[in-house]
C-alpha cells in the first residue's frame, strides 16, 4: 500500500500507511549499493575473475575492502568462489544466476550516471 500525507482541518499533517520496514528499493540498495559492491558485480559480468585481476580492475579499492565485499556477496548467494589452486592459493569469483539478475539494474545506473555526467 502506498504511503501518503494527509492534512487535517487544522493544518496538521498525518502520514497514512507509513512504511514500518524498509521498502523494496531500500532492501535492494542494501544488497547491491555498498561501496564497491556494484562495481564488483559488474566486473564479474563476463565470467569468472581471479581475485588479483579483480583488484586491478578496481584500482581505487583496497584488497581488504574487495575481500570483505566478496564475502558479503558470497553469503548473499550472489557470487560463488572457486578454489583453482591451493599452492599457491588461487581463487576465482563468478556470478550466480541471482547475482546476474542485478546486471540490468547496474547497467541502467551506469548509463544514467554517464548521461548525466555524474
Secondary structure, DSSP 8 states (H G I E B T S, - for coil): ---EEEE-TTS-EEEES--SS--HHHHHHHHH-STTHHHHHHHTTTS-EEHHHHHHHTTTS-HHHHHHHHHHHHHTTSEEEEEEEETTEEEEEEE-HHHHTTHHHHHHHHHHHHHTT-
